[in-house]
Amino acid sequence: MNKFLFLTHRYLGIGISLILLLWCLSGFVMMYKPYPELSTQQQLEILEPLDFANCCSQLNQAELASSEYSQFQIQMLNQEPVLLLVSEFGQVSIVNLKSGQQFYGTSEEMALAIANDYARQHQYPAPTLRATITNDQWTVYPSYDPHRPLYQFQANDDAGTQWYVSSLTGEIVQIITREQRIWGYLGPVIHWLYPTILREKAQLWNQTVIWLSVLGTFLTLTGIYIGLKQYKVMKNGKRSPYKGMALWHHYVGLVFGLLTFTWMLSGLFSMQPWGLFEPSGASQERQAIQGGTFTLDQINLTLEQVSELPLENTPVMISGMNLQGSLFITSINADLDINRYRADNLRPSTLTETELYNLATVILTEDGIKEAAMLYEEDSYYFSYHTQASFPVYKVVADNKEQTIYYLNPLDGTISAKYDAANKGFRWFHLGLHRLDFTELFRSRPLRDFFMWFLLTGVTLGVFTGFFLGIKRVYRSFLSSKD
């Protein structure tokens, strides 16, 4: 049995140690350079300030009147206000609010006009259309699916900026520079095994990462077992039978082997294999909070008054959504300043803690609430990491076995996050073990940097020595076969 484990560890290491080494090295990059995507604020900064001059036409299309809607957005597109309507079934309809005409996608000519307008606003040279693509390395996320195909533009600036225009809505959905692309390849593309040719085949990518993680976890476990078994006092007084690079591999493995195992295992958990840690989602709770859909007549009533909204904060978007059966609208500017109004009379409407508590009772019933209060600082589940968490937030803890936690946005009452048993398991067994961000202290810099660099360097050294020994054995076998 021991001989089998020794041979398994050796030849499995030869087979996958390069992947493990790349995971370690790219981990250093991932500490500082996440996968490039637009944050909420960056998306808002792209938009032009709203201009309601000569706006807004009443909508009377039979196609629109026959649907019920869950939300809408008003924003500028190509210097004209447009309305994006989302039906209760998720279908998106787009209407030009000056002409009142519905349009069914973005032509190449319109996309070029949008790109030129964006370039003028942000002082880029005149852009050129590189290609119309289904996806590429920087648009492989499923969230881009509704916008495909995408118009890819090159800004022709020193930074090598590119942006992608949606063929559905005309929105700019991704912006990326040459520097971001380089760090993206060195970090997340390697770390997540994200080359486009593999990632676009979702099932193949999923199974590849899962089984490589399983093999890496097993390799680490056998290494820990062998390392402990070989660590003993010998006649010559030494505690290891190895020398040279093998001695380094033995001792580094003893010190950092357990951490290597937890990183391998938590990497496996990131894929939620075989349904493990799959969350239930919060769609039912969101529907309960909204309390139904709204009609085109309600939207027309809002459009009659929308030009009367105060625009001194330079809003770039107005959005509408039901809350307990009543339609409310919010205006938001590029600095994420939000103002909320009743849609029927445009009176300012700020949610009170009592109203937030009432929303919590809609989700859980009053008897089902264990705790409900405004949260002003980070806790174990709601905190900043790469992106800034918004505070305050209204925290609701369910009085059930799982003690499910909901975080409600106090500005509009929407659910910002939900943590049931699966989400909590994912947070601790993937995110916690993988990032070691168990407490606020471990998330604070520069302490986190020193801590993670020390641990990641140790794990990388253990993997590198194993990789070196594997290459050395392959090379020796190759020379022997030639003799």
N, C-alpha and C positions, 0 to 999 in steps of 0.2 A: 504493500500500500504506500509506504513512504517513497519507494523508488518511483512509483507511478506519479505521485504528487510532485516529486522533484522534476521528472521529465515533462509533466504537464506544465509546470510553472516555467520551465526553460523554453519550451517550444511555443507556448502561447505568448510568452514575452517577446520572443523573436517576431511573432506574427503581428502583434498589435502595439508594441512599445512605442513605435513612432507616432501612432495616433495619440497615445497617452502623453507623450512628450509635447506634441503640438497643443493638446488641451491645456497643459500646464503653462506653456509659454504664452499662449493667447489669453490665458487667465490674467496675466499681468496687464495686458491691454484692456481687458474687459472691466478692470477696476476703474478706468478713467474714460473709456470710449465705448459707449453702448452702440447698439445698432442704430444707424442714422434714420430718424423719422421726425416728422414735425410735431412739436408739442402743441398744446391747445393755444398757448399764447403766440407761437410762431404762425399758426394757422390764421389767427385773428390779425396779426400784423400784416399779412399778405393782402387782406381785404381793404378796399377803399372806404373812406367815411361815407355813411349813407347820405344820399341826396334825393329828396322827395319832390323836387321841382317837377311840375306837370305829372304828378303821380297821385292817385293810383287808379287805374281802370277797374271797374267792376268785372267780376268773373262770372260768366253765364254759360260756359261750355257744358253741354249735357254730360259729357264724359266725366268732368270734374264734379258736377252736382250729384252724380249717382253714387259717389263714394263717401265714406266716413274717414276722418283723419285723426291721427294720433299726435302729430306735431307739424309745425311749419317753421321756415326760416325766411327772413328777408335780408338780402345782402346785395352788394353791387357786383355786377359782372359786365366787363367791357364798358364801364362808365354808365350803366343803366341798372335800375333796381330790378331784381328778379325775386320771385317767390318759389321756394322749394317746398312742395307739399309731400308729406309722407302718409300714405294711407294706413289703415289699421292692419293691412297685410304686408306692409313694408314697401309697397310700390312707390316710386318717386316720380312726381310730376313737376315740371318746371314751367313757369309762366313769366314772360316779360311784362312787368307792371306798367310800363309806359304804353305799350301797344295792346296789352291784354291778351296777346297771342301766346299760345302754348308752343314750346318747341321740344323736339324729340331727340336731342343729341347735339353734339358740338362738331361742326364741320372743320376741316383742316384750315379753311380760310378764317373762320371765327377763332379757332385755337391760336392762329398766328397773331390775330388782332389782340387777343387776351395776353399773349406772351409779350408782344411789343409794348402794350400798355403797362404791364408789370415792369418791364425793363426801363421804361421812361421814369416811372415812379421811384425806382430804386437805383437809378443812374448806372445801369448796365449798358454795355454796347448793344447794338441791334442783334437780337438773337436769331439763330437759324434752327430750322426743324431738322433734327438728326434722323429721326425715324418715327414711325407709328408702330408701337410694340404691344404685344400681349403682356409680357412681363420681362423683367431683367433682374439683375442681382439686388437692386435697391427697391423693387416693387413686388417682391415675392409674397408678402403678407396677404392673407385672405381678405383683409380689410380693404384692399385695393380692387377686389373682384368686381364690385358694382361699377367701377370707373373704367374698366378695360373695354377696348384698347386704349392705350395712353399715348398722347403726343409728347415726345421727348425733345426738349429744346436745349440748345447749347448757347450759353451767354457770351462766349468768346471773350471772357475777361481773364485776368491773370490768375484768379483763383480756380479757374476751370469749373465754374458753376453750371449745373444743369438743373432743369426743372421739368415736371411732368404735368400735363394738363389732362383732366378727365374728359373722355369723349361723351360722358353722360351729362354732367353738370357744368362743365367748363371751369371748374375749380382747379387751382394749382394744388396738387395733393402730395407732392414730394419735391424738395429742393436739397441738392447735395453738391458739395464742393470736392475738388480733387483731394484735398487733405482728408476729408471725411471718408472718401472712397478708399484711400490707402489704409487708414486706421480700421475701416470696416473690414477690409480683407484680412488684416493682421489680427483682428480681434474676433468679432462675432461670426464672421463667415467661417473661420477655422474652428472656433470653439463650438459652434452649433452644427458643424458640418453642413454649411448653408450654400455651397455652390449652386447656382441656378439649375444646372442640369439635374441635380439630385433633389433640391428642395421643391421644384415644381411638380415632382412626382410624390405627392404628399404621403401616400401609404408606404412607398419604398423608403423614403427618407425617415419616416417614423420608425419603421422596423429596423433600419440600419443603425440608427442611434440607440434604440433600445438594446439590440443584441450586442453591439460594441460595448455598451455600458455594462451589460450583464457579464461579458467576458472580462472586462476591466475589473469589475468587482470580484469575480472569482479569482483572477490572477493575483489581486492584492491579498485576498484571504489566504490563498496558498502560500504567498510570500511571507505573510505574518506567521503562519504555522511553521514554515521551514526555518524562518529566522529565529523563532523562539526555541525550536528543537535543537538548532545548531549552536545556540548560545549556552555554553557550558565550560567549566574549568577543565582544561586538558593537562596532560603531564608536563608540558613545557610552560605552564602557568598562563597561557593565553586563553581567551574566552571565545575565540572564533577560529575555525579551521581555515579561514580564507586569508588571502593577502592581495595587495595591490588594489585594483578597482573593485574586485569582488569583496574585499574587506570593507571598502567604503559602502558598497551596496548593502552589505549585511547590517552595518551599524546604523546607517541612515534609515534603512528600512525598519529597524527596531524602534527608532525614535519617532519617525513620521509615518509609519505604516498604518496606524489606526486612522490618522487624519486622511491619508490617501484613500483608505477604504470608505470613510464617510463621504468624501467628495465624489468618489465613484458612485456610491449608492444614491446620494442625493441628486447627482446628475441623471441617474436612471429615473428617479422619482419625478424629475422635471417633465418627463414625457407622459406622465400619468398612465403607466403601462397597465394594460388589461383592466382598465376602468378604475385603477387605484387613484384616490384623491380627486376624482371627477366631481366638480361642484354641481349642485342642483340649479344654480342660476337664481336670478331674482325677477324673472319676467312676470310671474303671477303677482308678486308684491307690487311691482311697478304699475301693473294694470289696476290693481286695487287702489293704489294711491291716486291714479289719474281719475278713476271713477267714470270711465267711458270715453267716447270719442266726440269730435265736434264736426260740424257740417260746413259746407261751402257758404251758407248764409251767414254763419258766425264769422267766417273769415272776411266776407265782404263788409260786414259791419265794422270790423277792425280796420280794414283798408280805408274806409271812409274817414277815419279819425287819425290814422297813423301819422299823417304829416303834421299833426298838432303836438306830437311828442317833443319834449324839450331835447334839443340836440347839442346843448352846450358842452357835454362830455364827449362829443364826437364819437357816437356809437358807430360800429362797423357791422353790427348784426342785430336784428330783432328776431326773437324766437317765440313761438307760442306753443303751449301745452296745457291740457286740462289738469286741474288739481281738485279732486273730490267733485268732479262733474262741472266745475266752472273753468272757463278759459281765462288764462293769465298770459301776459306777454312780458318778456324781459328784454331790455336793451343792454348791450355789452360793448365796451370799447376795447382797443388794442392793449390796454393796461389791465384787462380783466375786471374793470369796475362794472358792477351789475346793478341795474335798477329794475324793479318789478312793478307791474301795473295790472289792474283789472282790465280785461279786453273790452268789456261793454261800455266803460266810461273813462278809461285811461287814468283812473285815480291811482296814485301810488299805493302799493300794498306790500308791506313788510311783514314777513312771518314772525309771529311771537313764539315764545317757548311753549305756551299753552297750545297753540295751533300745531306745532311740531309734535307735541305729545299726542294730540288727537290723531295725527297721521300715524304715529306709532301704534295706536290702538286699532287702526284699520288693518295694519299688517298682522298684529299679534292678538288683538283683543286686550282689554284692560287687565284682565286676570293673567294674561300671558306675559306681562312685562315684569321683569325682575329689577331693571334699572333703566332710567332714561334721564339724561342730563347733557348739557352743552360741554363739549370737550375743547379745551384751549391749547393743549399741548400733546405731543406724540404719546401713543401707548404702544403695546406690543404688536398691534396689527395695523394701525393707521399711522404712517410716518413717511418722511421724505427719503427717497433713495434714487439718485440720478434726477428725478423730477420732484418738484416742490409740492408737498401736500398742502392743501388749503385749510386754514383754520379761521374761526372756530368751526366745528362740525358737531352735529347732534348725534350722540351715541345712544343706541338702544340695545339692551341685552335681554334676550328672551328667557323666560322662566321655564325652560325645558331641559331635557337631559343634555342636549348638545350645547346649551347656552349660546344659541346663535346670536351673532352681533350684527347690527345694521348701523351704518353711518349715513345720516341724512344731511344733504346740503341745506343749511339754514336759509339760503337766499331764495331757493325755489322749491324746496321740499323733495327733490329727487333723491334716489338712493345712490350714494357715491360708492359704497362697497358693502358687501355682505360676506360674513364669515360663518358658514355652517361647519359641521365636523370635517367635511372634505377640504374646505378652504383652510381651516385651521391646520389640518394635517399637512397640506401642501406648504403652508407658511413655515412650519417648523421642520418638517422632514426634507423638504427641498430647499426653500429659501434660507431657513435658519442654518441648516447644516452646510449648505453650499457657500453662503456668504458670511456665515458666523456673525450675523447681525442680531444676536439675541437680545441685546440691551442697547439703550441709547448711547451708553459709553462706548460700546464696540462700533457704533455707527459714526462716532465723532472723529473728525480729523484734527491733527495729524496722527493721533493715536492709532486709528484704524490702519493707516498706511504702514506704519512701522510693524504693527502686529501681523498684517496680512503679508507683507513682503517677507518677513522672517519665516512664516509658515509655508508660504507658497515656494520660497526658495528651497526650503528643506525638502518638500515633496518633489519639486522639479529635479533636485539633485538625486533623489532616490530613483526617479524614473529615468533620468539621463544615464546613471551608472548601469542600470539594467539594460537600457538601449545599447550602450557601448559594449557591454558583454555579449549581447545578442549579435551585434554586427561582427564582433571579433570571432565568435564561433562560426558564423556563416562564412566569413572570409577564410578561416582555417579549413572548413569543410570543402570550400571551393578549391583551395590549393591542394588538398589531399586528393580530390577527384582528378586533378590534372597530372598527378604523379603516376 
